Amino acid sequence: MVFIHELVNSLEQFAPTALQEAYDNCGLLTGTPHTACTGVLTTLDVTVDVLREAKENGCMDRIVIAI
């Protein structure tokens, strides 16, 4: 079982938040870090279509954005 904080840590090792621009919203934007991860959908931008896809694929309980 993988937890949200483990996924975030892995993503931040690949793309450190120290490299983000002032306008970037990187890292865990919503959700609880110590919750089990049940699905992942990655995106550069959250749009209505992305949210629909997340809902259709059972990924709506957590949204993680990392660039």
mmJSON file of the N, C-alpha and C atoms, coordinates in Angstrom:
{"data_MODEL":{"atom_site":{
"group_PDB":["ATOM","ATOM","ATOM","ATOM","ATOM","ATOM","ATOM","ATOM","ATOM","ATOM","ATOM","ATOM","ATOM","ATOM","ATOM","ATOM","ATOM","ATOM","ATOM","ATOM","ATOM","ATOM","ATOM","ATOM","ATOM","ATOM","ATOM","ATOM","ATOM","ATOM","ATOM","ATOM","ATOM","ATOM","ATOM","ATOM","ATOM","ATOM","ATOM","ATOM","ATOM","ATOM","ATOM","ATOM","ATOM","ATOM","ATOM","ATOM","ATOM","ATOM","ATOM","ATOM","ATOM","ATOM","ATOM","ATOM","ATOM","ATOM","ATOM","ATOM","ATOM","ATOM","ATOM","ATOM","ATOM","ATOM","ATOM","ATOM","ATOM","ATOM","ATOM","ATOM","ATOM","ATOM","ATOM","ATOM","ATOM","ATOM","ATOM","ATOM","ATOM","ATOM","ATOM","ATOM","ATOM","ATOM","ATOM","ATOM","ATOM","ATOM","ATOM","ATOM","ATOM","ATOM","ATOM","ATOM","ATOM","ATOM","ATOM","ATOM","ATOM","ATOM","ATOM","ATOM","ATOM","ATOM","ATOM","ATOM","ATOM","ATOM","ATOM","ATOM","ATOM","ATOM","ATOM","ATOM","ATOM","ATOM","ATOM","ATOM","ATOM","ATOM","ATOM","ATOM","ATOM","ATOM","ATOM","ATOM","ATOM","ATOM","ATOM","ATOM","ATOM","ATOM","ATOM","ATOM","ATOM","ATOM","ATOM","ATOM","ATOM","ATOM","ATOM","ATOM","ATOM","ATOM","ATOM","ATOM","ATOM","ATOM","ATOM","ATOM","ATOM","ATOM","ATOM","ATOM","ATOM","ATOM","ATOM","ATOM","ATOM","ATOM","ATOM","ATOM","ATOM","ATOM","ATOM","ATOM","ATOM","ATOM","ATOM","ATOM","ATOM","ATOM","ATOM","ATOM","ATOM","ATOM","ATOM","ATOM","ATOM","ATOM","ATOM","ATOM","ATOM","ATOM","ATOM","ATOM","ATOM","ATOM","ATOM","ATOM","ATOM","ATOM","ATOM","ATOM","ATOM","ATOM","ATOM","ATOM","ATOM"],
"id":[1,2,3,4,5,6,7,8,9,10,11,12,13,14,15,16,17,18,19,20,21,22,23,24,25,26,27,28,29,30,31,32,33,34,35,36,37,38,39,40,41,42,43,44,45,46,47,48,49,50,51,52,53,54,55,56,57,58,59,60,61,62,63,64,65,66,67,68,69,70,71,72,73,74,75,76,77,78,79,80,81,82,83,84,85,86,87,88,89,90,91,92,93,94,95,96,97,98,99,100,101,102,103,104,105,106,107,108,109,110,111,112,113,114,115,116,117,118,119,120,121,122,123,124,125,126,127,128,129,130,131,132,133,134,135,136,137,138,139,140,141,142,143,144,145,146,147,148,149,150,151,152,153,154,155,156,157,158,159,160,161,162,163,164,165,166,167,168,169,170,171,172,173,174,175,176,177,178,179,180,181,182,183,184,185,186,187,188,189,190,191,192,193,194,195,196,197,198,199,200,201],
"type_symbol":["N","C","C","N","C","C","N","C","C","N","C","C","N","C","C","N","C","C","N","C","C","N","C","C","N","C","C","N","C","C","N","C","C","N","C","C","N","C","C","N","C","C","N","C","C","N","C","C","N","C","C","N","C","C","N","C","C","N","C","C","N","C","C","N","C","C","N","C","C","N","C","C","N","C","C","N","C","C","N","C","C","N","C","C","N","C","C","N","C","C","N","C","C","N","C","C","N","C","C","N","C","C","N","C","C","N","C","C","N","C","C","N","C","C","N","C","C","N","C","C","N","C","C","N","C","C","N","C","C","N","C","C","N","C","C","N","C","C","N","C","C","N","C","C","N","C","C","N","C","C","N","C","C","N","C","C","N","C","C","N","C","C","N","C","C","N","C","C","N","C","C","N","C","C","N","C","C","N","C","C","N","C","C","N","C","C","N","C","C","N","C","C","N","C","C","N","C","C","N","C","C"],
"label_atom_id":["N","CA","C","N","CA","C","N","CA","C","N","CA","C","N","CA","C","N","CA","C","N","CA","C","N","CA","C","N","CA","C","N","CA","C","N","CA","C","N","CA","C","N","CA","C","N","CA","C","N","CA","C","N","CA","C","N","CA","C","N","CA","C","N","CA","C","N","CA","C","N","CA","C","N","CA","C","N","CA","C","N","CA","C","N","CA","C","N","CA","C","N","CA","C","N","CA","C","N","CA","C","N","CA","C","N","CA","C","N","CA","C","N","CA","C","N","CA","C","N","CA","C","N","CA","C","N","CA","C","N","CA","C","N","CA","C","N","CA","C","N","CA","C","N","CA","C","N","CA","C","N","CA","C","N","CA","C","N","CA","C","N","CA","C","N","CA","C","N","CA","C","N","CA","C","N","CA","C","N","CA","C","N","CA","C","N","CA","C","N","CA","C","N","CA","C","N","CA","C","N","CA","C","N","CA","C","N","CA","C","N","CA","C","N","CA","C","N","CA","C","N","CA","C","N","CA","C","N","CA","C","N","CA","C"],
"label_alt_id":[null,null,null,null,null,null,null,null,null,null,null,null,null,null,null,null,null,null,null,null,null,null,null,null,null,null,null,null,null,null,null,null,null,null,null,null,null,null,null,null,null,null,null,null,null,null,null,null,null,null,null,null,null,null,null,null,null,null,null,null,null,null,null,null,null,null,null,null,null,null,null,null,null,null,null,null,null,null,null,null,null,null,null,null,null,null,null,null,null,null,null,null,null,null,null,null,null,null,null,null,null,null,null,null,null,null,null,null,null,null,null,null,null,null,null,null,null,null,null,null,null,null,null,null,null,null,null,null,null,null,null,null,null,null,null,null,null,null,null,null,null,null,null,null,null,null,null,null,null,null,null,null,null,null,null,null,null,null,null,null,null,null,null,null,null,null,null,null,null,null,null,null,null,null,null,null,null,null,null,null,null,null,null,null,null,null,null,null,null,null,null,null,null,null,null,null,null,null,null,null,null],
"label_comp_id":["MET","MET","MET","VAL","VAL","VAL","PHE","PHE","PHE","ILE","ILE","ILE","HIS","HIS","HIS","GLU","GLU","GLU","LEU","LEU","LEU","VAL","VAL","VAL","ASN","ASN","ASN","SER","SER","SER","LEU","LEU","LEU","GLU","GLU","GLU","GLN","GLN","GLN","PHE","PHE","PHE","ALA","ALA","ALA","PRO","PRO","PRO","THR","THR","THR","ALA","ALA","ALA","LEU","LEU","LEU","GLN","GLN","GLN","GLU","GLU","GLU","ALA","ALA","ALA","TYR","TYR","TYR","ASP","ASP","ASP","ASN","ASN","ASN","CYS","CYS","CYS","GLY","GLY","GLY","LEU","LEU","LEU","LEU","LEU","LEU","THR","THR","THR","GLY","GLY","GLY","THR","THR","THR","PRO","PRO","PRO","HIS","HIS","HIS","THR","THR","THR","ALA","ALA","ALA","CYS","CYS","CYS","THR","THR","THR","GLY","GLY","GLY","VAL","VAL","VAL","LEU","LEU","LEU","THR","THR","THR","THR","THR","THR","LEU","LEU","LEU","ASP","ASP","ASP","VAL","VAL","VAL","THR","THR","THR","VAL","VAL","VAL","ASP","ASP","ASP","VAL","VAL","VAL","LEU","LEU","LEU","ARG","ARG","ARG","GLU","GLU","GLU","ALA","ALA","ALA","LYS","LYS","LYS","GLU","GLU","GLU","ASN","ASN","ASN","GLY","GLY","GLY","CYS","CYS","CYS","MET","MET","MET","ASP","ASP","ASP","ARG","ARG","ARG","ILE","ILE","ILE","VAL","VAL","VAL","ILE","ILE","ILE","ALA","ALA","ALA","ILE","ILE","ILE"],
"label_asym_id":["A","A","A","A","A","A","A","A","A","A","A","A","A","A","A","A","A","A","A","A","A","A","A","A","A","A","A","A","A","A","A","A","A","A","A","A","A","A","A","A","A","A","A","A","A","A","A","A","A","A","A","A","A","A","A","A","A","A","A","A","A","A","A","A","A","A","A","A","A","A","A","A","A","A","A","A","A","A","A","A","A","A","A","A","A","A","A","A","A","A","A","A","A","A","A","A","A","A","A","A","A","A","A","A","A","A","A","A","A","A","A","A","A","A","A","A","A","A","A","A","A","A","A","A","A","A","A","A","A","A","A","A","A","A","A","A","A","A","A","A","A","A","A","A","A","A","A","A","A","A","A","A","A","A","A","A","A","A","A","A","A","A","A","A","A","A","A","A","A","A","A","A","A","A","A","A","A","A","A","A","A","A","A","A","A","A","A","A","A","A","A","A","A","A","A","A","A","A","A","A","A"],
"label_entity_id":["1","1","1","1","1","1","1","1","1","1","1","1","1","1","1","1","1","1","1","1","1","1","1","1","1","1","1","1","1","1","1","1","1","1","1","1","1","1","1","1","1","1","1","1","1","1","1","1","1","1","1","1","1","1","1","1","1","1","1","1","1","1","1","1","1","1","1","1","1","1","1","1","1","1","1","1","1","1","1","1","1","1","1","1","1","1","1","1","1","1","1","1","1","1","1","1","1","1","1","1","1","1","1","1","1","1","1","1","1","1","1","1","1","1","1","1","1","1","1","1","1","1","1","1","1","1","1","1","1","1","1","1","1","1","1","1","1","1","1","1","1","1","1","1","1","1","1","1","1","1","1","1","1","1","1","1","1","1","1","1","1","1","1","1","1","1","1","1","1","1","1","1","1","1","1","1","1","1","1","1","1","1","1","1","1","1","1","1","1","1","1","1","1","1","1","1","1","1","1","1","1"],
"label_seq_id":[1,1,1,2,2,2,3,3,3,4,4,4,5,5,5,6,6,6,7,7,7,8,8,8,9,9,9,10,10,10,11,11,11,12,12,12,13,13,13,14,14,14,15,15,15,16,16,16,17,17,17,18,18,18,19,19,19,20,20,20,21,21,21,22,22,22,23,23,23,24,24,24,25,25,25,26,26,26,27,27,27,28,28,28,29,29,29,30,30,30,31,31,31,32,32,32,33,33,33,34,34,34,35,35,35,36,36,36,37,37,37,38,38,38,39,39,39,40,40,40,41,41,41,42,42,42,43,43,43,44,44,44,45,45,45,46,46,46,47,47,47,48,48,48,49,49,49,50,50,50,51,51,51,52,52,52,53,53,53,54,54,54,55,55,55,56,56,56,57,57,57,58,58,58,59,59,59,60,60,60,61,61,61,62,62,62,63,63,63,64,64,64,65,65,65,66,66,66,67,67,67],
"pdbx_PDB_ins_code":[null,null,null,null,null,null,null,null,null,null,null,null,null,null,null,null,null,null,null,null,null,null,null,null,null,null,null,null,null,null,null,null,null,null,null,null,null,null,null,null,null,null,null,null,null,null,null,null,null,null,null,null,null,null,null,null,null,null,null,null,null,null,null,null,null,null,null,null,null,null,null,null,null,null,null,null,null,null,null,null,null,null,null,null,null,null,null,null,null,null,null,null,null,null,null,null,null,null,null,null,null,null,null,null,null,null,null,null,null,null,null,null,null,null,null,null,null,null,null,null,null,null,null,null,null,null,null,null,null,null,null,null,null,null,null,null,null,null,null,null,null,null,null,null,null,null,null,null,null,null,null,null,null,null,null,null,null,null,null,null,null,null,null,null,null,null,null,null,null,null,null,null,null,null,null,null,null,null,null,null,null,null,null,null,null,null,null,null,null,null,null,null,null,null,null,null,null,null,null,null,null],
"Cartn_x":[0.841,0.0,0.893,0.575,1.317,0.466,1.105,0.402,0.681,-0.246,-0.148,1.208,1.663,2.931,4.11,4.056,5.13,5.154,3.984,3.887,4.391,3.969,4.413,5.931,6.489,7.948,8.683,8.172,8.8,8.74,7.588,7.448,8.357,8.482,9.321,10.811,11.201,12.59,12.876,11.896,12.035,11.998,11.073,10.901,10.845,11.995,12.04,11.216,10.482,9.653,10.509,11.77,12.664,12.862,12.575,12.737,11.466,10.399,9.136,9.201,8.393,8.25,7.257,7.249,6.366,4.896,4.549,3.153,2.748,3.681,3.381,2.733,1.776,1.16,1.592,2.732,3.289,3.065,3.094,2.95,1.517,1.253,-0.084,-0.973,-1.987,-2.869,-4.116,-4.504,-5.685,-5.521,-6.147,-6.055,-5.247,-5.183,-4.497,-3.255,-2.067,-0.823,-0.732,-1.338,-1.185,-2.343,-3.007,-4.09,-3.535,-4.074,-3.646,-4.023,-3.138,-3.365,-4.132,-5.287,-6.116,-6.091,-5.533,-5.456,-4.655,-4.088,-3.259,-3.632,-3.792,-3.944,-3.055,-2.108,-1.206,-1.605,-1.424,-1.767,-0.932,-0.722,-0.046,-1.024,-2.25,-3.274,-4.566,-5.23,-6.529,-7.593,-8.294,-9.391,-10.642,-11.766,-13.011,-12.871,-12.259,-12.073,-11.195,-10.162,-9.292,-10.073,-10.879,-11.691,-12.685,-13.265,-14.18,-13.439,-12.255,-11.459,-11.093,-10.718,-10.386,-11.588,-12.755,-13.974,-14.289,-14.182,-14.471,-13.517,-12.304,-11.291,-11.072,-11.966,-11.882,-10.752,-10.306,-9.191,-9.647,-10.915,-11.42,-11.147,-10.779,-10.618,-9.341,-8.358,-7.108,-6.622,-6.188,-5.58,-4.194,-3.208,-1.822,-1.317,-0.744,-0.15,1.332,2.166,3.61,4.138,4.971,5.523,7.029],
"Cartn_y":[-1.172,0.0,1.245,2.177,3.432,4.546,5.41,6.544,7.808,8.753,10.003,10.673,10.753,11.442,10.744,9.431,8.708,9.054,9.149,9.527,10.955,11.866,13.261,13.341,12.618,12.623,12.13,11.082,10.554,11.566,12.199,13.203,14.4,14.793,15.95,15.639,14.364,13.992,14.124,13.759,13.862,15.324,16.098,17.511,18.332,18.735,19.458,20.749,20.98,22.189,23.449,23.327,24.491,25.052,24.244,24.68,25.3,25.329,25.853,27.362,27.831,29.265,29.83,31.137,31.79,31.503,31.295,31.066,29.592,28.688,27.258,26.883,25.988,25.398,23.938,23.68,22.331,21.67,20.345,19.59,19.158,18.733,18.269,19.484,19.628,20.787,20.506,19.251,18.878,17.43,17.079,15.708,15.597,14.392,14.104,13.264,13.738,13.043,11.592,11.252,9.901,8.979,9.288,8.464,7.543,6.334,5.403,5.954,5.745,6.193,5.103,5.459,4.477,4.648,5.743,5.982,7.237,7.322,8.474,8.922,10.212,10.828,12.051,12.122,13.276,14.218,15.507,16.522,17.767,18.536,19.818,20.883,20.811,21.791,21.075,21.513,20.956,21.7,20.957,21.512,20.698,21.152,20.405,19.012,18.909,17.601,16.677,17.218,16.415,15.923,16.788,16.378,15.298,15.405,14.355,13.027,13.08,11.864,11.253,12.096,11.606,10.922,11.523,10.94,9.605,9.547,8.315,7.182,7.519,6.51,6.296,6.833,6.604,7.335,8.44,9.194,10.503,10.668,11.954,12.223,11.231,11.487,12.256,12.278,13.0,13.584,14.814,15.42,15.894,15.44,15.845,16.483,17.653,18.302,18.493,18.002,18.227,18.463,19.448,19.764,19.607],
"Cartn_z":[0.0,0.0,0.0,-0.867,-0.977,-0.389,0.369,0.963,0.156,0.247,-0.502,-0.278,0.971,1.249,0.577,0.411,-0.271,-1.76,-2.341,-3.745,-3.952,-3.082,-3.174,-3.025,-2.062,-1.862,-3.11,-3.73,-4.946,-6.081,-6.245,-7.302,-7.053,-5.785,-5.458,-5.59,-5.499,-5.775,-7.265,-8.077,-9.527,-9.983,-9.403,-9.768,-8.484,-7.948,-6.669,-6.695,-5.634,-5.553,-5.508,-5.153,-5.149,-6.559,-7.563,-8.949,-9.534,-8.753,-9.282,-9.487,-10.401,-10.63,-9.624,-9.463,-8.491,-8.785,-10.043,-10.433,-10.367,-10.112,-10.047,-8.718,-8.787,-7.594,-7.546,-6.951,-6.927,-5.579,-5.607,-4.37,-4.128,-2.927,-2.554,-2.345,-3.175,-3.098,-2.286,-2.227,-1.465,-1.022,0.065,0.542,1.816,2.338,3.588,3.296,3.681,3.322,3.79,4.901,5.455,5.086,3.976,3.459,2.379,2.298,1.256,-0.115,-1.064,-2.437,-3.176,-3.723,-4.423,-5.93,-6.415,-7.853,-8.118,-9.299,-9.66,-11.068,-11.212,-12.524,-12.514,-13.426,-13.45,-14.574,-14.33,-15.318,-15.07,-16.11,-15.945,-15.475,-15.963,-15.601,-15.261,-14.202,-13.834,-14.631,-15.46,-16.241,-15.95,-16.455,-16.274,-16.88,-18.049,-18.679,-17.842,-17.229,-16.362,-15.152,-14.559,-13.412,-13.806,-14.988,-15.474,-15.626,-16.219,-16.389,-15.041,-14.093,-12.753,-12.122,-12.262,-11.69,-12.354,-13.668,-14.407,-14.038,-13.627,-13.315,-11.824,-11.002,-9.564,-8.875,-9.445,-8.865,-8.233,-7.995,-7.515,-6.049,-5.269,-3.836,-3.52,-4.409,-4.18,-5.501,-5.469,-6.647,-6.266,-7.001,-6.771,-8.054,-7.927,-9.083,-8.804,-9.681,-9.579,-10.977,-11.106,-12.423,-12.357],
"occupancy":[1.0,1.0,1.0,1.0,1.0,1.0,1.0,1.0,1.0,1.0,1.0,1.0,1.0,1.0,1.0,1.0,1.0,1.0,1.0,1.0,1.0,1.0,1.0,1.0,1.0,1.0,1.0,1.0,1.0,1.0,1.0,1.0,1.0,1.0,1.0,1.0,1.0,1.0,1.0,1.0,1.0,1.0,1.0,1.0,1.0,1.0,1.0,1.0,1.0,1.0,1.0,1.0,1.0,1.0,1.0,1.0,1.0,1.0,1.0,1.0,1.0,1.0,1.0,1.0,1.0,1.0,1.0,1.0,1.0,1.0,1.0,1.0,1.0,1.0,1.0,1.0,1.0,1.0,1.0,1.0,1.0,1.0,1.0,1.0,1.0,1.0,1.0,1.0,1.0,1.0,1.0,1.0,1.0,1.0,1.0,1.0,1.0,1.0,1.0,1.0,1.0,1.0,1.0,1.0,1.0,1.0,1.0,1.0,1.0,1.0,1.0,1.0,1.0,1.0,1.0,1.0,1.0,1.0,1.0,1.0,1.0,1.0,1.0,1.0,1.0,1.0,1.0,1.0,1.0,1.0,1.0,1.0,1.0,1.0,1.0,1.0,1.0,1.0,1.0,1.0,1.0,1.0,1.0,1.0,1.0,1.0,1.0,1.0,1.0,1.0,1.0,1.0,1.0,1.0,1.0,1.0,1.0,1.0,1.0,1.0,1.0,1.0,1.0,1.0,1.0,1.0,1.0,1.0,1.0,1.0,1.0,1.0,1.0,1.0,1.0,1.0,1.0,1.0,1.0,1.0,1.0,1.0,1.0,1.0,1.0,1.0,1.0,1.0,1.0,1.0,1.0,1.0,1.0,1.0,1.0,1.0,1.0,1.0,1.0,1.0,1.0],
"B_iso_or_equiv":[0.0,0.0,0.0,0.0,0.0,0.0,0.0,0.0,0.0,0.0,0.0,0.0,0.0,0.0,0.0,0.0,0.0,0.0,0.0,0.0,0.0,0.0,0.0,0.0,0.0,0.0,0.0,0.0,0.0,0.0,0.0,0.0,0.0,0.0,0.0,0.0,0.0,0.0,0.0,0.0,0.0,0.0,0.0,0.0,0.0,0.0,0.0,0.0,0.0,0.0,0.0,0.0,0.0,0.0,0.0,0.0,0.0,0.0,0.0,0.0,0.0,0.0,0.0,0.0,0.0,0.0,0.0,0.0,0.0,0.0,0.0,0.0,0.0,0.0,0.0,0.0,0.0,0.0,0.0,0.0,0.0,0.0,0.0,0.0,0.0,0.0,0.0,0.0,0.0,0.0,0.0,0.0,0.0,0.0,0.0,0.0,0.0,0.0,0.0,0.0,0.0,0.0,0.0,0.0,0.0,0.0,0.0,0.0,0.0,0.0,0.0,0.0,0.0,0.0,0.0,0.0,0.0,0.0,0.0,0.0,0.0,0.0,0.0,0.0,0.0,0.0,0.0,0.0,0.0,0.0,0.0,0.0,0.0,0.0,0.0,0.0,0.0,0.0,0.0,0.0,0.0,0.0,0.0,0.0,0.0,0.0,0.0,0.0,0.0,0.0,0.0,0.0,0.0,0.0,0.0,0.0,0.0,0.0,0.0,0.0,0.0,0.0,0.0,0.0,0.0,0.0,0.0,0.0,0.0,0.0,0.0,0.0,0.0,0.0,0.0,0.0,0.0,0.0,0.0,0.0,0.0,0.0,0.0,0.0,0.0,0.0,0.0,0.0,0.0,0.0,0.0,0.0,0.0,0.0,0.0,0.0,0.0,0.0,0.0,0.0,0.0],
"pdbx_formal_charge":[null,null,null,null,null,null,null,null,null,null,null,null,null,null,null,null,null,null,null,null,null,null,null,null,null,null,null,null,null,null,null,null,null,null,null,null,null,null,null,null,null,null,null,null,null,null,null,null,null,null,null,null,null,null,null,null,null,null,null,null,null,null,null,null,null,null,null,null,null,null,null,null,null,null,null,null,null,null,null,null,null,null,null,null,null,null,null,null,null,null,null,null,null,null,null,null,null,null,null,null,null,null,null,null,null,null,null,null,null,null,null,null,null,null,null,null,null,null,null,null,null,null,null,null,null,null,null,null,null,null,null,null,null,null,null,null,null,null,null,null,null,null,null,null,null,null,null,null,null,null,null,null,null,null,null,null,null,null,null,null,null,null,null,null,null,null,null,null,null,null,null,null,null,null,null,null,null,null,null,null,null,null,null,null,null,null,null,null,null,null,null,null,null,null,null,null,null,null,null,null,null],
"auth_seq_id":[1,1,1,2,2,2,3,3,3,4,4,4,5,5,5,6,6,6,7,7,7,8,8,8,9,9,9,10,10,10,11,11,11,12,12,12,13,13,13,14,14,14,15,15,15,16,16,16,17,17,17,18,18,18,19,19,19,20,20,20,21,21,21,22,22,22,23,23,23,24,24,24,25,25,25,26,26,26,27,27,27,28,28,28,29,29,29,30,30,30,31,31,31,32,32,32,33,33,33,34,34,34,35,35,35,36,36,36,37,37,37,38,38,38,39,39,39,40,40,40,41,41,41,42,42,42,43,43,43,44,44,44,45,45,45,46,46,46,47,47,47,48,48,48,49,49,49,50,50,50,51,51,51,52,52,52,53,53,53,54,54,54,55,55,55,56,56,56,57,57,57,58,58,58,59,59,59,60,60,60,61,61,61,62,62,62,63,63,63,64,64,64,65,65,65,66,66,66,67,67,67],
"auth_comp_id":["MET","MET","MET","VAL","VAL","VAL","PHE","PHE","PHE","ILE","ILE","ILE","HIS","HIS","HIS","GLU","GLU","GLU","LEU","LEU","LEU","VAL","VAL","VAL","ASN","ASN","ASN","SER","SER","SER","LEU","LEU","LEU","GLU","GLU","GLU","GLN","GLN","GLN","PHE","PHE","PHE","ALA","ALA","ALA","PRO","PRO","PRO","THR","THR","THR","ALA","ALA","ALA","LEU","LEU","LEU","GLN","GLN","GLN","GLU","GLU","GLU","ALA","ALA","ALA","TYR","TYR","TYR","ASP","ASP","ASP","ASN","ASN","ASN","CYS","CYS","CYS","GLY","GLY","GLY","LEU","LEU","LEU","LEU","LEU","LEU","THR","THR","THR","GLY","GLY","GLY","THR","THR","THR","PRO","PRO","PRO","HIS","HIS","HIS","THR","THR","THR","ALA","ALA","ALA","CYS","CYS","CYS","THR","THR","THR","GLY","GLY","GLY","VAL","VAL","VAL","LEU","LEU","LEU","THR","THR","THR","THR","THR","THR","LEU","LEU","LEU","ASP","ASP","ASP","VAL","VAL","VAL","THR","THR","THR","VAL","VAL","VAL","ASP","ASP","ASP","VAL","VAL","VAL","LEU","LEU","LEU","ARG","ARG","ARG","GLU","GLU","GLU","ALA","ALA","ALA","LYS","LYS","LYS","GLU","GLU","GLU","ASN","ASN","ASN","GLY","GLY","GLY","CYS","CYS","CYS","MET","MET","MET","ASP","ASP","ASP","ARG","ARG","ARG","ILE","ILE","ILE","VAL","VAL","VAL","ILE","ILE","ILE","ALA","ALA","ALA","ILE","ILE","ILE"],
"auth_asym_id":["A","A","A","A","A","A","A","A","A","A","A","A","A","A","A","A","A","A","A","A","A","A","A","A","A","A","A","A","A","A","A","A","A","A","A","A","A","A","A","A","A","A","A","A","A","A","A","A","A","A","A","A","A","A","A","A","A","A","A","A","A","A","A","A","A","A","A","A","A","A","A","A","A","A","A","A","A","A","A","A","A","A","A","A","A","A","A","A","A","A","A","A","A","A","A","A","A","A","A","A","A","A","A","A","A","A","A","A","A","A","A","A","A","A","A","A","A","A","A","A","A","A","A","A","A","A","A","A","A","A","A","A","A","A","A","A","A","A","A","A","A","A","A","A","A","A","A","A","A","A","A","A","A","A","A","A","A","A","A","A","A","A","A","A","A","A","A","A","A","A","A","A","A","A","A","A","A","A","A","A","A","A","A","A","A","A","A","A","A","A","A","A","A","A","A","A","A","A","A","A","A"],
"auth_atom_id":["N","CA","C","N","CA","C","N","CA","C","N","CA","C","N","CA","C","N","CA","C","N","CA","C","N","CA","C","N","CA","C","N","CA","C","N","CA","C","N","CA","C","N","CA","C","N","CA","C","N","CA","C","N","CA","C","N","CA","C","N","CA","C","N","CA","C","N","CA","C","N","CA","C","N","CA","C","N","CA","C","N","CA","C","N","CA","C","N","CA","C","N","CA","C","N","CA","C","N","CA","C","N","CA","C","N","CA","C","N","CA","C","N","CA","C","N","CA","C","N","CA","C","N","CA","C","N","CA","C","N","CA","C","N","CA","C","N","CA","C","N","CA","C","N","CA","C","N","CA","C","N","CA","C","N","CA","C","N","CA","C","N","CA","C","N","CA","C","N","CA","C","N","CA","C","N","CA","C","N","CA","C","N","CA","C","N","CA","C","N","CA","C","N","CA","C","N","CA","C","N","CA","C","N","CA","C","N","CA","C","N","CA","C","N","CA","C","N","CA","C","N","CA","C","N","CA","C","N","CA","C","N","CA","C"],
"pdbx_PDB_model_num":[1,1,1,1,1,1,1,1,1,1,1,1,1,1,1,1,1,1,1,1,1,1,1,1,1,1,1,1,1,1,1,1,1,1,1,1,1,1,1,1,1,1,1,1,1,1,1,1,1,1,1,1,1,1,1,1,1,1,1,1,1,1,1,1,1,1,1,1,1,1,1,1,1,1,1,1,1,1,1,1,1,1,1,1,1,1,1,1,1,1,1,1,1,1,1,1,1,1,1,1,1,1,1,1,1,1,1,1,1,1,1,1,1,1,1,1,1,1,1,1,1,1,1,1,1,1,1,1,1,1,1,1,1,1,1,1,1,1,1,1,1,1,1,1,1,1,1,1,1,1,1,1,1,1,1,1,1,1,1,1,1,1,1,1,1,1,1,1,1,1,1,1,1,1,1,1,1,1,1,1,1,1,1,1,1,1,1,1,1,1,1,1,1,1,1,1,1,1,1,1,1]
}}}
